[in-house]
C-alpha cells in the first residue's frame, strides 16, 4: 500500500485527444483489426497488457520485472489525467499492441511502444506504425494545448532489442542517449554505514527524512525543498524540462514503489542561519514474493554550490544503510553513460555495477 498524498492544490489538466480513431487514419491495419482504448476495469485486458509488457522486457533484457501495478499506473483513472493509451486489436478482439503517452513536462512527452512478440512481418509492422501515428497525433495535441511550436516524443528501448531499434529508426526517431541500469548487492556492514538513516550529521551536513517523526505526511515545505533542489541540480543536464511542483509531486506519488519514508533531504547546518537544503534523494521500494526486496534511487541531486562536501556520498550511504536495515537485497539506480559529472565513478566506487543498458530515442513533432 502506498502512502497518502498531501492535500495540495493541483494545476494539472488533460491535454490529450481521447478518440484514437481521430489520430490513426493513415496506417493500414489488417482486415478486421482496429485501434481502441483499453479498459482498466477489465481484469482480462489488464492481464493481457501485463503479458505484452513482460514479454517485451524479457526479449529486450532477458527477464521481466513489470507487474500489474506498472500497467495500472498507465491505464487506470488515477493516471489518466497526465496519460493516454491506445491498443490495437486483431479481428478476434485480442490486444496485439499497446501505446501509452505521458505528458511529463512542458515540451516533453514520454511514449511506451509495445507490440506482441508473437507477431511477425507485416502484421507487427502495421501495429508499430499505428502506435507511432497515434503518438505523433498526441504530441501535436499536447503541444498545441501548451502553446508550443514543437513537442518532443521521448521513448526508450533496451540496447539489445534490434526489432525496436529498426522500428524507431524507420519512424524517424534519433538515438540520443545511453543509460546504465546499475545495481548494488547488499554487503556485510551496510547497516552501519551511517549512524541512523532517518537523521544523522557529518561535517556540517545533516541528512534527514522528509517525513518527520510523529507526522503521517511530510510537510509541504519539505516536499517543495526536494523539488527545488532537483530542479536546480538538473537544469543544465541532458533533456531537462521544467516541471511544476504539482506535476513532480503527482508523478512521483503515482509510482508503485513510492514511499514517503524513502525521501531524504541534505541540509547545511554549520552556519548561524536556518538549515539550507542543498541535496535531495527520492527513493522507491520494490517488494518480492520470492526473496528480499530492493530499494531504488529515482533521483539524487546536489546544488552546485555544495558539491565537493560529500553530500551525494552521504545520501547514497543513507539509502544503502536504510535498505540493509529493512532486509533489502540490493539498491538500484540509473546513470547517464555520457555524463561528464563523474557520477559513474562515484557509483562504481560505492559498489554499483551495470546490470543492463537502455537507450533514449527522440522525435520532435512540429505542432503547427
Secondary structure, DSSP 4 states (H G I P E B T S, - for coil): -PPP---------------GGGT--S--PPTT-EEE---TT-HHHHHHHHHHHHHHHHHHHSS----HHHHHHHHSTTTTTSEEEEEEE-TTS-EEEEEEEEEEETTEEEEEEEE-TT--HHHHHHHHHHHHHHHHHHHHHHHHHHT-SEEEEEEEEETT-HHHHHHHHHTT-EEEEEEEEEEEE--TTGGGSSS-TTEEEETTEEEEESS-TT-SS--HHHHHHHHHHHHHHHTTSTT-----HHHHHHHHHHSTTEEEEEEEEEEE-SSSSS-EEEEEEEEEEE--SSS--EEEEEEEEE-GGGTTSSHHHHHHHHHHHHHHHTT-SEEEEEEETT-SSSHHHHHHHTT-EEEEEEEEEEEEEE--
